């Protein structure tokens, strides 16, 4: 057979086996590198139950949860905190609103494993020593409740509003509560409660609004 450096010749048997050997070696090295990367990669979690630690209302809850479990389900089904409600279960109505490290979240769309090590507050954590939070008192005084399913989320969102704006304006209240929906349509009274729910209280709000103009999911 002709040598490989002969332009018109064919590949010799020696060169053929040399090329095949180099290719096999390269494939083996790549396979070893991929295997090493997989071993050194992040540990897999699930699909079965795994230890999850959640700090809710200042109390640490040691739970065994599947990675797919949401914060809402962890609280309601495993930690016995049923105050926040499951309504839409799609992150659109706000009934499940909780506060995580100072920010409101839809707990039905937040994985429990994602909020480990963070400070979580549900509606149960608002009252102190049997006394209602000023926002809760404002909701009672304004009669800002009907069926009650949306109320816990609205209350929690309003607490976050007052922590961000101690004396919120109507525009600020509308914006901060924009992710919550009342299917009974008590928006007028919800806004009234939000405007006077601070520690110092506010004059009764005199506003005109209707339907989903105030809040929406």
C-alpha positions as CSV (number, residue, x, y, z in Angstrom):
1,X,0.0,0.0,0.0
2,X,1.2,3.5,-0.7
3,X,2.4,5.8,2.1
4,X,0.0,8.5,3.4
5,X,2.3,11.4,2.4
6,X,1.9,10.2,-1.2
7,X,-0.9,12.7,-2.5
8,X,-2.3,10.1,-4.8
9,X,-2.0,7.1,-2.5
10,X,-4.2,5.5,0.0
11,X,-4.0,5.3,3.9
12,X,-1.6,2.6,5.1
13,X,-2.6,0.0,7.6
14,X,-0.1,1.4,10.1
15,X,-1.6,5.0,9.8
16,X,-5.1,3.6,10.0
17,X,-4.5,1.9,13.3
18,X,-2.6,4.9,14.6
19,X,-5.6,7.1,13.9
20,X,-8.1,4.7,15.4
21,X,-6.0,4.4,18.5
22,X,-5.8,8.2,19.0
23,X,-9.5,8.5,18.5
24,X,-10.2,5.8,21.1
25,X,-7.9,7.4,23.6
26,X,-9.6,10.8,23.1
27,X,-13.0,9.2,23.6
28,X,-11.9,7.5,26.8
29,X,-10.4,10.7,28.2
30,X,-13.6,12.7,27.5
31,X,-15.8,10.0,29.1
32,X,-13.6,10.0,32.2
33,X,-13.9,13.8,32.4
34,X,-17.7,13.7,32.0
35,X,-17.9,11.0,34.7
36,X,-15.8,13.0,37.1
37,X,-17.9,16.1,36.5
38,X,-21.1,14.2,37.3
39,X,-19.6,12.9,40.5
40,X,-18.3,16.3,41.6
41,X,-21.6,18.0,40.6
42,X,-24.4,19.1,43.0
43,X,-26.1,16.4,45.0
44,X,-29.4,15.3,43.7
45,X,-32.4,16.2,45.9
46,X,-35.5,13.9,45.7
47,X,-37.7,12.8,44.2
48,X,-38.5,11.4,47.7
49,X,-38.7,13.2,50.9
50,X,-35.7,15.2,52.1
51,X,-35.1,17.2,55.3
52,X,-36.3,20.8,55.1
53,X,-35.9,23.4,57.8
54,X,-38.3,26.4,57.7
55,X,-38.4,29.4,60.1
56,X,-42.0,30.5,60.2
57,X,-43.1,33.2,62.6
58,X,-39.9,32.8,64.5
59,X,-40.3,29.1,65.1
60,X,-38.1,26.5,63.3
61,X,-40.0,23.7,61.7
62,X,-38.0,20.5,60.9
63,X,-40.0,18.8,58.1
64,X,-39.6,15.9,55.7
65,X,-40.8,17.1,52.3
66,X,-40.5,16.2,48.6
67,X,-38.7,19.0,46.7
68,X,-41.9,19.8,44.8
69,X,-43.8,20.8,47.9
70,X,-44.7,24.5,48.0
71,X,-44.3,26.8,51.0
72,X,-48.1,26.9,51.2
73,X,-48.5,23.2,51.4
74,X,-45.6,22.9,53.8
75,X,-47.3,25.4,56.2
76,X,-50.8,24.0,55.8
77,X,-50.2,20.3,55.5
78,X,-47.0,19.8,57.6
79,X,-46.6,22.7,60.0
80,X,-50.3,23.1,61.0
81,X,-50.4,26.7,59.9
82,X,-53.7,26.9,58.0
83,X,-54.3,30.7,58.2
84,X,-53.2,31.4,54.6
85,X,-55.6,29.9,52.1
86,X,-55.3,27.9,48.9
87,X,-57.7,29.6,46.4
88,X,-56.3,29.8,42.9
89,X,-53.2,27.7,43.5
90,X,-51.6,29.4,40.5
91,X,-50.1,32.6,41.9
92,X,-52.8,34.9,40.7
93,X,-55.1,35.8,43.6
94,X,-52.9,36.5,46.6
95,X,-54.9,34.6,49.2
96,X,-51.7,32.7,50.1
97,X,-49.5,35.8,50.5
98,X,-46.7,35.4,53.0
99,X,-43.7,37.7,53.8
100,X,-40.3,36.2,53.2
101,X,-37.3,38.3,54.3
102,X,-39.5,41.4,54.2
103,X,-41.0,40.8,50.8
104,X,-44.4,39.4,49.9
105,X,-44.5,36.2,48.0
106,X,-47.2,33.9,46.6
107,X,-46.6,30.9,48.9
108,X,-48.5,28.6,46.5
109,X,-45.9,29.2,43.8
110,X,-42.8,29.2,46.1
111,X,-41.0,26.0,46.8
112,X,-40.3,25.3,50.4
113,X,-36.8,24.2,49.8
114,X,-36.1,27.6,48.3
115,X,-36.8,29.6,51.5
116,X,-34.8,27.6,53.9
117,X,-32.7,29.9,56.1
118,X,-35.1,32.8,55.5
119,X,-37.5,34.5,57.8
120,X,-41.1,33.6,56.9
121,X,-44.2,35.2,58.3
122,X,-47.7,33.9,57.8
123,X,-50.9,35.5,59.0
124,X,-50.7,33.5,62.3
125,X,-47.5,35.4,63.2
126,X,-49.1,38.9,63.2
127,X,-50.9,38.9,66.5
128,X,-48.9,39.2,69.7
129,X,-49.9,37.9,73.1
130,X,-53.5,37.5,72.1
131,X,-53.7,41.1,70.7
132,X,-54.5,41.7,67.1
133,X,-52.1,43.5,64.8
134,X,-53.2,47.1,64.1
135,X,-53.9,46.0,60.5
136,X,-56.1,43.2,61.7
137,X,-58.0,45.6,63.9
138,X,-58.4,48.0,60.9
139,X,-59.9,45.2,58.8
140,X,-62.4,44.4,61.6
141,X,-63.3,48.0,62.1
142,X,-63.8,48.6,58.3
143,X,-65.7,45.3,57.9
144,X,-63.3,44.5,55.1
145,X,-64.2,40.8,55.0
146,X,-67.0,38.8,53.4
147,X,-66.3,35.1,52.7
148,X,-62.9,35.5,54.3
149,X,-60.8,33.4,51.9
150,X,-58.9,36.4,50.6
151,X,-58.6,38.1,53.9
152,X,-55.4,36.5,55.3
153,X,-53.5,37.4,52.1
154,X,-54.8,40.9,52.1
155,X,-53.9,41.4,55.8
156,X,-50.4,40.1,55.3
157,X,-49.9,42.2,52.1
158,X,-51.2,45.3,54.1
159,X,-48.8,44.6,56.9
160,X,-46.0,44.6,54.3
161,X,-47.4,47.8,52.9
162,X,-47.2,49.6,56.3
163,X,-43.7,48.3,57.0
164,X,-42.6,49.8,53.7
165,X,-44.7,53.0,54.0
166,X,-45.8,53.7,57.6
167,X,-48.4,56.2,56.4
168,X,-49.2,55.0,52.9
169,X,-51.0,57.1,50.3
170,X,-53.9,55.8,48.4
171,X,-51.7,55.4,45.3
172,X,-49.1,53.4,47.3
173,X,-51.8,51.2,48.8
174,X,-53.3,50.5,45.4
175,X,-49.9,49.6,44.0
176,X,-48.7,47.4,46.8
177,X,-52.0,45.4,47.0
178,X,-52.3,45.0,43.3
179,X,-51.5,41.3,43.5
180,X,-54.5,40.4,45.7
181,X,-58.1,39.8,44.6
182,X,-61.3,39.8,46.5
183,X,-63.9,37.8,44.6
184,X,-66.7,39.2,46.8
185,X,-65.7,42.7,45.7
186,X,-65.0,44.4,49.1
187,X,-62.3,46.5,47.5
188,X,-63.6,49.8,49.0
189,X,-63.4,48.5,52.5
190,X,-60.1,46.7,52.0
191,X,-58.5,50.0,50.8
192,X,-60.2,51.8,53.8
193,X,-58.6,49.3,56.2
194,X,-55.2,49.6,54.4
195,X,-55.2,53.4,54.7
196,X,-55.9,53.4,58.4
197,X,-54.1,50.2,59.5
198,X,-50.9,51.8,60.7
199,X,-49.9,52.0,64.3
200,X,-51.0,55.6,64.5
201,X,-54.2,55.0,62.6
202,X,-55.6,57.3,59.8
203,X,-58.7,59.2,59.1
204,X,-61.4,57.1,57.5
205,X,-60.7,57.0,53.8
206,X,-63.2,58.5,51.5
207,X,-62.5,57.0,48.1
208,X,-64.5,56.1,45.1
209,X,-63.5,52.9,43.3
210,X,-65.0,49.8,41.9
211,X,-64.4,46.3,40.7
212,X,-60.8,45.3,39.8
213,X,-59.7,48.9,39.6
214,X,-58.1,48.7,43.0
215,X,-56.5,45.3,43.0
216,X,-56.1,42.5,40.6
217,X,-54.1,39.2,40.4
